[in-house]
Amino acid sequence: MIVILTGAGISAESGLATFRDLGGIWSQVRLEEVATPEAFRADPERVQAFYNARRAQAAQATPNAAHVALGHLQAALDDDLLLVTQNVDDLHERGGAKAVHMHGSLFSALCGECGAREPWQGELGNGERCAACGLETLRPDVVWFGEMPYHMERIEAALQKAELFVSIGTSGQVYPAAGFAALARDCGADTLELNLEATGGAFDRVETGRATEIVPLWVQKTLGRQVSD
Ligand code: APR
């Protein structure tokens, strides 16, 4: 089994900002003001506006060659591949892959009252009502700092039986994702980082470069055949 973890770097060449690169999202706005439950309680309009802007940008973006290559890999490997993403955009899906969104998705709304989820396009925070309970309590279905990431049991079970763990486009700064390479390696997996720069994580091998170049090449090597864009 191969487990792949992706981060914002895989969507950078689709025009979506990363968080910690020069000029990244967290250099433009303080995460404490837009990405915590406390921030949402204090100023819901501000938080909704932040995610409305990111949802609009993500909707305008197109999957790049790295997303498409992972779609081909998943089509070939099926259940022998688990693709986990920290990203809340839908470019993996639009690139042909099914991804496990451990930080949620901009394209899902969560009811803060009854916990119901519903697919969502467009803006939130203008009086929309939850389809299940009817209250005006819909928030972005994204995991804020201080909240529990989604699907962790499934992810940890996969890491424990993986032969290979591949980290793509993530700085490895945020736990629990930052601990996945070490966990996989402790359980016997080989670990590979495909990233613009080495992050110093628990990787046996590191290939540096832009995702649109190094990910399709790696997928081709893994499949032993060309993967078209
Ligand atoms: N190709 C490959 N890697 C790239 C590219 C690119 N074109 N551009 C940037 N990168 C790399 C950077 O070198 C960096 O290591 O992608 C990584 C992006 O790191 P971050 O901006 O920290 O994003 P990420 O690791 O996904 O952040 C993790 O932090 O704020 C939270 O919830 C948020 O999911 C996010 C989490």
Boltz pocket constraint, residues with backbone or C-beta under 6 A from the ligand:
constraints:
  - pocket:
      binder: B
      contacts: [[A, 6], [A, 7], [A, 8], [A, 9], [A, 10], [A, 12], [A, 13], [A, 18], [A, 19], [A, 20], [A, 21], [A, 24], [A, 86], [A, 87], [A, 103], [A, 143], [A, 168], [A, 169], [A, 170], [A, 171], [A, 172], [A, 173], [A, 174], [A, 194], [A, 195], [A, 196], [A, 197], [A, 199], [A, 209], [A, 210], [A, 211], [A, 212]]
      max_distance: 6.0
